[in-house]
């Protein structure tokens, strides 16, 4: 029961501490309006280039923008504690680490899925992309799995925040990396072979492909392999991030560098 309480209550409190300052005047432009503008920008560039349809860019960019809340929030859950010099107080507690860190990830997943879903809805309405009503439940699942997968990558950046100072730069670089490598704006078959290979082992690639097939009228059963692959990628990144956190925590204890900026 202690682990469950740490997972649920600790995760909720840490999320509120992270976003409590974010009033609607800040939240809406950064996490609601910004993805819509990204969708419009890429869609009109795509129209000019004759690369793909509006649907291609709406689906790709809506899901890819979940990287902002997933990467930045997870990184700040550690980097922010380090900056405020409260990380040491957390890590010296006897709380089990698994629920401590994974509980903080759950609200991030929900927030990332919300951002992607709103962007997908708004982009579709503005650009006239038709989404079959029958595809909406399956799309909701795909969006949730995509946010989960990227949150796993965010846990890795959170671990790296124990060792680097400018973690915001790292997350911005990763956001741009995901913008190019996931097929959000460039068809995967247009990418060089090495980039295509990398795209298969990073978040969003399989979710974006699955979402596009669902919007085109395919059933959930036909994309379960893509959703399953995305889920496995997310679990792998979560475990890797957790392992890095424990490793860097041990190093920080040994060298007294946990709160070093």
Secondary structure, DSSP 8 states (H G I E B T S, - for coil): -HHHHIIIIIHHHHHHHHHTT--HHHHHIIIIIHHHHHHHHHHHHHHHHT-S-HHHHHHHHHHHTHHIIIIIHHHHHHHHHHHTT-HHHHHTS---HHHHHHHHHHHHHHHHHHHHHHHHHHHHHHHT----GGGHHHHHHHHHHHHHHHHHHHHHHHHHTTT-S-HHHHHHHHHHHHHHHTSSSS-GGGS-HHHHHHHTTSTTHHHHHHHHHHHTT--GGGGHHHHHHHHHHHHHHHHHHHHHHHHHHHHHHHHT-TT--
